[in-house]
Amino acid sequence: MQTFDWIVVGNGLVGAATSYELARCGLSVLLLDAGANSLGSGNATRYSYGGIPYWSGSTALTQQLCREGIAKQRQLSDELDGDTEFRELDLMLTLAAGEDPDAAAEPYAKRATPPQFISAAEATALEPLLNEAAIAGAFTVRHGHVSPQALVGAYNQAFRRLGGTQIIATAVDLVRIKDRVTGLLTIEQAYPAKHVLVAAGAFSRALLHQIQLTVPLYYTYAELIETPPLDLTLRALIMPAQTERFAMEAKASQPDTDAQWDEPGHELTPAILDSGAIQFLDGHLCLGQISRTLTDLAADLDAAESERRLRAAIGHQIPALADVPGTWRYCRVSFSRDGLPLVGGIPGVEGLHIMAGFSAPFVYLPPVAQRFAQAVVGERDPVIDAMAIDRFAGGS
């Protein structure tokens, strides 16, 4: 049986991009794809908005990744020989009526390209579907966008053309001999490898926990409504100017909550709703999102109540979307304690690596995946080193 140089666990955006980049460096790679479930409920890529916030870097590192990320996205269709549906459009960060524009502008001041505030009338001129009476105005900036499914599909096709092996199977355990991982076990068989990269998003922590490893990786349940293609046109990507998600994530990932993440049944913070909408090139929309920090990967959610809340929120801002046909969906979105992903080797276990927890995957991931693969076959990369898991005390 072949021993692969690398096994990559997970075929969301992270696994698809990194398996391609590793194969591009001449390595033998097995990509483990969960099949129907990989782009179904539970996979964050499937129900992502696909936004590329290349304007949003606030540190030297994130600004560098934003520059590299948008440059990579602009040419990926050609590189992969597959249409990613890349485009650039206006991002509208709406401010609810009665809210203070000056206070809302503060978090954006340190961004590489701070969004500019426009009046409610100017906002509705850019996006006629907005309800002018519901907003005090909006912050606007140019924003990249791709189809998540098209991007993953293009990466997968390019990976296979390079000789990569992609199989439909679910990882059930890692094969470990003392302090070295030597492969991966599925229901059907074991696959030997020199290195295993766990790129399974929210499921990464649970998989590693099976071999008594705890990593500082967390996840939210993200709930949204997905519509069929509609006979209307939403010109901009709509999101709230004042989001609650990142504050919720910071509270739920404090060191004193770590043990609870391995115990099903906890809700670490109250659920929040950050209302937004994006229309894809085929005409379908995603309307979201409710976020929950539930520590059970198979938690029960109230679909009817969530859909009611989502429709009320988006209908207030964009009345034309209040009653459109659509189906409630959910996925699980991984995140880290400091907003940067976990990338690199697991301390104390040879051959085992992780890549998960991206706060802005569609801009950060393409350059990170490329840098990671190049570091594997070449010299250490300071960008990858900055994302190492051992930046957190007690990381494993």
C-alpha positions in Angstrom: 0.0 0.0 0.0 1.2 3.5 -0.9 2.6 5.6 1.9 1.6 9.2 1.1 3.8 12.2 1.8 0.7 13.9 3.2 -2.9 13.1 4.0 -5.2 16.1 4.2 -8.4 15.6 6.3 -11.3 17.7 5.1 -12.4 19.1 1.7 -13.6 22.5 2.6 -11.7 25.5 1.3 -8.7 24.8 3.6 -8.3 21.2 2.6 -8.9 21.8 -1.1 -6.4 24.7 -1.3 -3.7 23.1 0.8 -3.9 19.7 -0.9 -3.5 21.5 -4.2 -0.5 23.5 -3.1 1.2 20.4 -1.6 0.7 18.5 -4.8 1.9 21.5 -6.7 5.2 21.2 -4.8 5.6 17.6 -6.1 4.4 15.8 -3.0 2.1 12.7 -3.0 -1.1 13.8 -1.4 -4.3 12.0 -0.3 -7.3 14.3 0.2 -10.0 12.8 2.4 -13.4 14.1 1.4 -16.5 13.3 3.5 -18.5 13.3 0.3 -22.1 14.5 0.4 -21.5 15.9 3.9 -18.4 17.8 3.0 -20.4 20.6 1.3 -23.6 19.9 3.2 -24.7 20.9 6.7 -21.7 21.2 9.0 -19.2 22.4 6.4 -18.5 26.1 6.7 -17.4 26.5 3.1 -20.7 25.3 1.6 -22.8 28.1 3.3 -20.2 30.8 3.4 -20.9 34.2 1.8 -17.6 33.8 -0.2 -16.5 37.4 0.7 -12.9 38.5 0.3 -12.3 41.5 2.6 -9.0 42.5 1.2 -9.5 46.0 2.6 -9.7 44.8 6.2 -6.1 44.2 7.4 -5.4 45.9 10.7 -1.8 44.7 11.4 1.3 44.3 9.3 0.7 40.6 9.1 -3.0 40.7 8.1 -2.4 43.6 5.7 0.3 41.5 4.0 -2.1 38.5 3.8 -4.9 40.7 2.4 -2.6 42.0 -0.4 -1.4 38.5 -1.2 -4.9 37.1 -1.0 -6.6 39.4 -3.4 -3.7 39.1 -5.9 -4.0 35.3 -5.7 -7.8 35.4 -6.0 -7.7 37.7 -9.1 -5.7 35.1 -11.0 -6.9 31.8 -9.5 -9.4 31.0 -12.3 -6.5 31.1 -14.8 -4.1 29.2 -12.5 -6.6 26.4 -11.7 -8.1 26.4 -15.2 -11.6 26.6 -13.6 -14.0 29.5 -13.1 -14.1 30.5 -9.4 -16.8 33.2 -10.2 -14.4 35.9 -8.9 -15.7 39.5 -9.0 -15.5 42.7 -7.0 -18.6 44.5 -5.7 -19.7 47.1 -3.1 -19.8 45.9 0.5 -22.5 47.8 2.4 -22.1 47.8 6.1 -25.5 49.1 7.2 -26.0 51.2 10.3 -29.5 50.9 11.9 -31.6 54.0 12.2 -30.7 56.0 15.3 -27.2 54.6 15.6 -24.1 56.9 15.8 -22.0 56.9 12.7 -18.9 58.3 14.5 -19.0 55.5 17.1 -19.5 52.9 14.5 -16.6 54.2 12.4 -14.0 53.6 15.2 -13.4 49.9 14.6 -12.7 50.6 11.0 -10.2 53.4 11.4 -7.1 51.1 11.5 -8.1 49.1 8.5 -5.9 49.2 5.4 -8.8 50.8 3.5 -11.3 52.2 6.0 -14.9 52.0 4.6 -16.5 55.4 3.9 -19.7 56.4 5.5 -22.6 57.5 3.2 -26.1 58.7 4.0 -29.2 56.5 3.8 -30.2 58.2 0.6 -26.7 57.5 -0.9 -26.9 53.9 0.3 -30.2 53.2 -1.4 -28.9 54.8 -4.6 -26.1 52.2 -4.6 -28.4 49.4 -3.4 -32.1 50.2 -4.3 -33.5 47.2 -2.4 -32.5 48.7 0.9 -35.2 50.2 3.1 -34.0 53.8 3.5 -36.2 54.3 6.6 -34.5 51.4 8.4 -30.9 52.7 8.2 -29.0 55.7 9.3 -26.6 55.1 6.4 -23.9 52.7 5.6 -20.1 52.3 5.4 -19.1 51.2 1.9 -15.9 49.7 0.4 -15.0 47.5 -2.5 -15.0 43.8 -1.7 -14.0 40.6 -3.4 -16.3 37.7 -3.9 -16.2 34.1 -5.2 -18.6 31.1 -5.3 -17.3 28.9 -2.5 -18.5 25.7 -4.3 -16.9 26.8 -7.6 -13.6 27.7 -5.8 -13.4 24.3 -4.0 -14.3 22.5 -7.2 -11.6 24.3 -9.2 -9.0 23.5 -6.5 -10.1 19.8 -6.6 -9.9 19.5 -10.3 -6.4 21.1 -10.4 -5.3 18.9 -7.5 -6.4 15.7 -9.4 -4.6 16.9 -12.6 -1.4 17.2 -10.6 -1.8 13.5 -9.6 -3.4 14.0 -6.2 -5.7 11.2 -4.9 -9.1 12.2 -3.6 -11.3 9.7 -1.9 -14.8 9.8 -0.3 -14.4 8.6 3.3 -14.7 9.9 6.8 -11.8 10.0 9.2 -12.5 8.0 12.4 -9.1 8.1 14.1 -5.5 8.9 13.6 -2.8 6.2 13.7 -0.3 7.1 16.4 2.8 5.2 17.5 4.1 6.9 20.7 4.9 10.5 19.7 4.4 10.1 15.9 1.4 10.0 13.7 1.9 7.5 10.9 -1.4 7.6 9.1 -5.2 7.8 9.3 -8.0 5.3 9.9 -11.4 5.4 8.0 -14.2 3.0 8.5 -12.9 0.9 5.5 -9.2 0.9 6.0 -6.0 2.6 7.3 -3.9 4.9 5.1 -0.2 5.3 6.0 1.4 8.7 5.6 4.5 10.6 6.6 2.4 13.6 7.6 -1.3 14.2 8.4 -2.9 17.7 8.1 -6.2 18.1 10.0 -8.1 20.6 8.0 -11.6 19.6 9.2 -12.7 23.0 10.5 -15.0 22.7 13.5 -14.5 19.0 13.6 -10.7 19.3 14.0 -10.8 19.6 17.7 -12.9 16.5 18.2 -10.7 14.4 15.9 -7.6 15.4 17.8 -9.3 14.9 21.2 -9.6 11.2 20.3 -5.8 10.9 20.6 -5.8 12.9 23.9 -4.8 16.2 22.3 -6.5 19.5 23.1 -6.1 22.5 20.8 -7.3 26.0 21.3 -9.8 25.8 18.5 -13.5 26.6 18.9 -16.6 26.9 16.7 -19.9 28.6 16.3 -23.1 27.2 14.8 -24.0 29.6 11.9 -27.6 29.6 10.7 -28.9 31.1 7.5 -31.5 30.9 4.8 -30.5 29.7 1.3 -32.8 30.7 -1.6 -33.2 29.3 -5.1 -32.2 31.6 -7.9 -34.6 34.6 -7.7 -35.9 37.1 -10.3 -34.5 40.1 -8.5 -31.0 41.7 -8.3 -29.1 42.5 -5.1 -26.2 44.7 -6.3 -24.1 44.8 -3.1 -23.1 42.5 -0.3 -25.0 43.6 2.8 -23.7 43.2 6.3 -24.2 45.1 9.6 -21.7 47.8 10.5 -21.8 46.8 14.1 -21.4 43.0 14.4 -21.6 41.1 17.6 -20.0 37.8 16.4 -16.3 38.6 17.1 -17.1 39.8 20.6 -19.0 36.6 21.2 -16.1 34.5 19.9 -13.7 36.3 22.2 -15.8 35.7 25.2 -16.4 32.0 24.4 -12.7 31.2 23.8 -11.2 32.4 27.1 -8.8 29.9 28.7 -11.2 29.1 31.5 -13.8 27.8 29.0 -11.5 25.3 27.3 -12.6 22.2 29.3 -16.3 22.9 28.5 -15.6 22.7 24.7 -14.9 19.0 25.2 -18.2 18.4 27.1 -21.4 18.4 25.0 -24.3 20.4 26.3 -22.9 23.8 27.1 -24.0 27.1 25.5 -21.1 29.4 26.4 -22.6 32.7 25.3 -26.1 33.9 24.2 -26.9 33.6 20.5 -26.5 36.7 18.4 -28.0 37.7 15.0 -25.9 39.8 12.5 -28.2 40.3 9.6 -26.8 40.2 6.1 -27.3 39.1 2.5 -25.4 38.1 -0.7 -26.6 37.1 -4.1 -24.5 34.8 -6.2 -24.0 35.0 -9.9 -26.5 32.2 -10.5 -29.2 34.3 -8.8 -29.5 32.4 -5.4 -29.0 34.2 -2.1 -27.7 33.5 1.3 -29.5 35.4 4.1 -28.0 35.2 7.6 -26.8 34.8 10.2 -27.5 33.6 13.7 -24.4 32.5 15.6 -24.4 30.2 18.6 -21.5 28.8 20.7 -22.8 25.3 21.5 -20.3 22.7 22.5 -22.1 19.7 21.0 -21.3 19.0 17.4 -24.7 17.4 17.0 -26.8 20.0 18.9 -30.6 20.4 18.3 -31.6 23.7 16.7 -35.0 25.2 16.4 -35.2 25.7 12.6 -38.6 27.3 12.6 -37.8 29.9 15.2 -34.4 30.7 13.6 -36.0 31.1 10.2 -38.6 33.5 11.7 -35.9 35.6 13.3 -33.7 35.7 10.2 -36.6 36.7 7.9 -37.7 39.4 10.3 -34.2 40.9 10.5 -33.5 40.8 6.7 -37.0 41.9 5.8 -36.6 45.0 8.0 -33.6 46.1 5.9 -34.5 44.6 2.6 -38.3 44.2 2.4 -38.2 42.4 -1.0 -36.4 39.5 0.7 -38.8 39.0 3.7 -40.9 36.3 2.1 -38.8 34.9 -0.7 -38.7 31.1 -1.0 -35.7 29.6 0.9 -34.5 26.8 3.2 -33.0 27.2 6.6 -29.4 25.8 6.8 -26.6 25.6 9.3 -22.9 25.0 9.4 -20.2 25.1 12.0 -17.5 27.7 11.7 -14.1 27.3 13.5 -12.3 30.2 15.1 -9.3 30.8 17.3 -8.7 33.0 20.3 -6.9 35.8 18.5 -8.4 35.9 15.1 -5.5 34.2 13.4 -5.8 30.6 12.3 -3.9 27.7 13.8 -1.4 26.6 11.2 1.5 24.1 11.5 2.7 21.2 13.6 1.1 20.0 16.8 3.7 20.4 19.5 5.0 17.0 20.8 3.6 14.9 18.0 5.8 14.3 15.0 4.0 14.2 11.6 0.7 15.8 12.8 -0.4 19.3 11.6 -3.4 21.5 11.8 -4.9 24.3 9.7 -8.1 25.7 10.9 -9.8 28.7 12.6 -9.6 31.3 9.8 -11.6 34.5 10.5 -11.4 35.6 6.8 -10.6 32.4 4.9 -11.3 33.6 1.4 -8.6 36.3 1.6 -6.1 34.6 4.1 -6.3 31.0 3.0 -4.9 31.1 -0.6 -1.6 32.7 0.4 -1.4 30.8 3.7 -1.9 27.4 1.9 0.8 28.4 -0.7 3.2 29.5 2.0 2.6 26.4 4.1 3.4 24.1 1.2 6.5 26.0 0.2 7.7 25.9 3.8 7.2 22.1 3.8 9.7 21.6 1.0 11.9 24.7 1.6 12.8 27.0 4.4 10.7 28.1 7.4 8.3 30.9 6.7 7.8 33.7 9.3 4.2 34.2 8.3 3.5 30.5 9.0 5.5 30.7 12.2 3.3 33.5 13.4 0.3 31.2 13.2 1.9 28.3 15.1 -0.3 26.7 17.7 2.4 27.1 20.4 1.7 30.9 20.5 -0.9 29.9 23.1 0.2 28.6 26.5 -1.1 25.1 26.9 -1.9 24.8 23.2 -1.7 21.0 23.2 
